[in-house]
Amino acid sequence: MIVAIVGSIHMDFYIRLPKLPVPGETVLGHGFTMLPGGKGANQAVACSRLGAYTYMVGRVGNDIFGEKLIENFRKNNVDTKYIEVDKTTHTGIAFILLDEKTGENMITVAPGADYNVSAKDVDNAMDAISRSDILLLQLEIPIDTVVYAAKRAWEKGVRVILNPAPAASLPDEIYRYIHVLTPNRVEASLLTNINIESREDAVKAGKLLIDKGVDYVIITLGAEGSMVISKDFVRHIPAYKVEVVDTTGAGDAFNAALAVSLAEGKDIVEACRIANAAAALQITKLGAQSGLPTREELEEFLRKHRQ
Ligand code: RIB
């Protein structure tokens, strides 16, 4: 199995808080820590831990964070050949406020080098992308680069998964290149103008996205599980119940496990069930990558929690 990711690479700055602030409010926290993050990077590390040969395509700045993050990829056996060190700006940074009671967060990102990831970077990595079973994309790099990468992969017959996070609208052109689109409730609402409050709303939104040209839509609904929607069927896949420490990276674990499962030939419903399990494991630890399961851990979890 080979998965390529074109996306963001961040250093995440965490503060744990008794409650999240409202605008204008200062809340005293504790437990400051820096951990590797970025949706692209998290998904790459997750794919590698699950046993896929993984290419990361992206950029870091010429600074200590970039060095540490490349070291982290190497430790996790991610191929770093297509990561550029960008001398013009800083490595992408995220500030994460974590509510230690609920595990919910607030995140803000200074993209830095992420926003210089270009069509040229995609062209340079086309050898790797063409060889991949799946190309995995998110929205923390310029949208033009996302569209270009999706198009080039599609032309080569490589299946594209787009995780449309953080929420943003998409150009109509991109839908036809996408095999699976994986919005959460908020992202799906933004893409379709349908306010998603129930499973029925999710199905309506999913069908609309299918009509735009996507093969499958999976709308993730947090504790309520996921809806798999295609032209021919709709399935609800329940979530696994775990003790939540930090929800950061749940979507990344989900998308990576989905990519690896589809790469190894699982059908979309089974792949979604496995992805739900990976997301459940990820949220049991602090940090966007700390809870990303190895293949053995994921298989063990699935054995214990047969649905
Ligand atoms: O999906 C979680 C990630 O979003 C964090 O690691 C942070 O860097 C932001 O990009």
Residues whose N, C-alpha, C, O or C-beta is under 5 A from the ligand:
A	BS01	RIB	H10 D12 G37 G38 K39 A94 T248 G249 D252 A288
